[in-house]
Amino acid sequence: MTGDRFLLDSHVLIWLDSGNPRLTFPIREKLRYADHRFLSAATAWELSLKQAAGKLTLQASVGSMLSRFRLEELPVAIRHGDRAATLPSFHGDPFDRMIVAQALEENLILVTGDRQLAQYGAPILLL
């Protein structure tokens, strides 16, 4: 175990499921041996909305991916919403702002390929 605690951005879950090569072997191994891997309830909501709107087709349900990749669900708490509301306007996507707030509040490393999110000062594993 590495002691690391990761929070996955939505595209990271999709890349895990599809075998996307942007998730290199070292990154996959780092995630595999982490003590905790979280997925935000906000991410599940985001992906479900995109799928319902026809903007995204998932190979499996978010719930089944949670189990398959041994991810822990991270509920959205009021303190997360409060923190998200105080973040600077670097990024307009409310789902991304929420996972940044969750990473900050829960002391998690955000796993993302979105370089803009690094501006918030949360610990990031940038892909």
C-alpha angles and dihedrals in degrees: 000000000000100000089235122137114202134192113201123220115225095257091052090059090049091049091050090052095046098040091240110187091226084082096072124203093258091052092047090050092048089053093043094056098039117119092231135016115188135193118196121234084228089062092052088051092048093051093045091052092049091048092048090050091052093245094115139029116204121204090219139004118280089241093056091047089051089058096038094053094037093240124165119228114242109203120212110250129192091252088058091054091047091051093046090053091056096050118111117255097258091125128030099200108104092204092055091046089052095052090047089052090048092049090051095045096044098037093241131153109241112223109208146136091215106107092191090069091065088072090073094067097237116140105268137190098204117204 
